[in-house]
Amino acid sequence: MGRYIESVCRLCRRENLKLYLKGDRCYSDKCGVERRAYPPGQHGQGRAKFSNYGVQLREKQKVKRMYGLAEGQFRNFFAKAERQKGITGTNLLVLLERRLDNMVYRLGFANSRSEARQLVRHSHFTVNGRKANIPSYLVKVGDLIALREKSRKIAKISEALEAVARRGVPSWLDMQKEQFQGRVAAFPTREELTMPIKEQLIVELYSK
C-alpha cells in the first residue's frame, strides 16, 4: 500500500482547511494554512474553478486525508455504510469515528490520528482487557479502551494527555484520565460531529 511521505501541511493547504495532522503545530502560528493560505504548487495562488465532480472529489479527499485512509480503505467503509440502515453519509462518518486509532486520538492519548495509529500498531492499548493492535478495529458502545501499564510513562502520551484540554474530549466518550482509560458511552450523532464535512457530496461521488 502506498504511503504519503511528503509534508502533511501540503494536504491541509490543498483542502484549504486545518485537518489537524500535526498535533500541537496546527494550533500554533507555525501552521502551514496560517502561513500560506493557498494551495501548494506552482499555480497555487491562481484562481481555481471546480466542476461539480471536482467539488465532490475535493470533499472525499478531505475526509479521507482527515482520517488518514488509503482510497481502498475509504471505499470499503463507504460500501459498509451503504449497506447499513439509515443515512449513508452519516453512517460513513460514524464508522470512521468508531475506528480504534480515531478513538485513541479523541480520548487524548495522541496529538494526531497518525500518532494514534502508530501507538495502536505497537500494542500500547487494550480493548476490554485484550491487546488490540489493529487501527481499523471498530469499537462498540460500552467498550473500554485502556493504555497498558508499561506504556504509561511514554513522553508523547503524557504530553498529549496534558494538551487534550485544548480540543476537549467528545461527549460520547467517558474519559477517566487518572486510570489512563476511556469508555465508549455512545456513538456520535451527526449534530455532535462538528467538523466542516459535507458528506452528501461523497455519497453523490460514489453513486455515479
N, C-alpha and C positions, 0 to 999 in steps of 0.2 A: 504494500500500500504506500502511495506517495505521501511524503511528509513535507509540510511547508517549513522552510529553513531561513526565509528572509525575515526582515524586520516586521513584527506583527503590527507596529504602528501604521504601516502602509495599508493594512487591511482596514483599520479604523478610518483612515483618511479616504480610502476608496469608497466606503459606505457613508462618509460624512457624518459619522456618529461614533461616540465613545462606546466601544464594545467591552471595555474593561478587561483587556487581555494581558495587562502587565501589572496588575495589582495596584500598589501604592502610587506608582508613577502616573497612573491615569487620573489621580486626584491632585496632582501637583502641576506647577506651571511648565514642567518638562514634557507634558503630554503632547504627542505629535499633532493631535487635532487642534489643540490650543495654539500651538506654534505655527502650524501651516494648515489652515482650514480650507484646503483644496485638495483634489485627488492627486495621487502621486504620478510621476511620469512627465515626459517632455511637454505634453499637451494638457497637463492637469489644470492649468489656470484658464483654459479655454471654456467657452460656453458649451455645455453638454446638453443634448436633446435626446430623450429616450422615447422609444416607441412603447406601446402597451406591453409588448413582450419584454422590452428592456427594463421597464419598471418592475414587472413580476420577477424577472431574473435577479435584479438587484436585491429585492426583498428576500428571496430564497437564499442568496449568497450571504446576506447579512445575518440571518438566523443560523445558517449552517456554520458560519465563522464564529458567531457568538458562543455556540455550544461546542465548537472545536471538532466537528464531524467531517468525515470524507463524504463525497457525493453518494456512494453506495449505501453507507450507513444512514444518511439522511433520507434517502428514498425508501429504505426499508422501514424507517419509523413512520413515514407518511403512509405507506401501504398498510401498516398495522393500525394507524389512526383511522384510515378509511374503512377498515373492517369493523371498527367499534361502533356502537350506537352513539347517537349524539352528533354534534357539530364537528366535522373533520378537522377544521383549523384549531379549534380549542383542544380536541383530543391530542393533536400533534404537540402542542405546547406543553400539555400536562405530561405526556410521555417523555418529552425532553427533560422536564423538571424532575421526573422520577429517576433519572439516571443517578447511579451512586456517586460518580465524580461530581455531578452538579450538587447533590445533597451535601457532600463534604464541603464544597465551596460555600453553599448557602448557610451552613451551620457555623462557618467562620474558621474552619481548620486550615484553610488555604486562602491565599490572596487572589488567586485566579483559578479558572477551571482547568487550565493546563497543569498548573501546580498540583491541584487536587487529583487530577488523573494520574500523575506520577506517584503521588503518595498512595493511592489505591493500588496501583500496579505493584508497588513494593510491599504490599501486605501490611500496611500500618493500621488498618481498620478491620473491625469485625461488624457483622450484622446479626443481631440476636445471638451474640456469643460465638458465632462461627466466622472463621477467617474469610474475608472477601477481597479478592484482588482483580475483579472484572469491572472496569469503569462503567460499562454499559448495563450492568445489573440493574433491574427495575425494582425499586423498593416498594413496599406495600404499606398501607396505613397500619400503624402500630409497631412497625419495625424500629429496633433500637440500634442506632449507629454509634459505635464507640471507638475511641482511639486506644490502641493496645498500650498496655502499661509501659512496655520497653520503649515506646515511641514518644512518651510524654515530655521528654527533655530535648526534643529536636528544636533547634533555634527557630527555624522557619515557621513551625507550627505555633510556637509561643508568640512570635511576632504577629502572626495572623490573628490569633485569639485576642491580642491586645488591641488590634486595629479594627476588629469587627464592629465596634460601636459606630464607626463612620457610616457603614452601609446598613447596619441592623440585621437582625435575623427575621425572616418572614414569619407571619402569624401562624402559618400552618405547620411550623416546626417548633418543638419544645426543646430548647437548648438548656442543658444542665452543665454549665461551664466548669464548675468545681469538680464534677465527676468525669469530665472530658467525654461527654456523650450527648446525644440528642435523639429525640423520638419523632417519628413522622405522625403528627396528630391528625392530619387530613391531607387530601390532595388539594392543590390550589384551585380556586375558581378563576374564571377569565378576568374578573374585576381585580383580583389580587395580583395578577401578573401585569405589572405596570411598565414593562419595557415597551418602547415605541415600535411595536410589531403589527403589521397588517397581514395577518395570517391568511386572509381570504385571497390575497394576491398569489400566495404559494399554492393554494388549492386550485386556483384558475390556471396556474402554470402547469401543474402536473395533470390537469384534467383535459389538456389539449390532445 
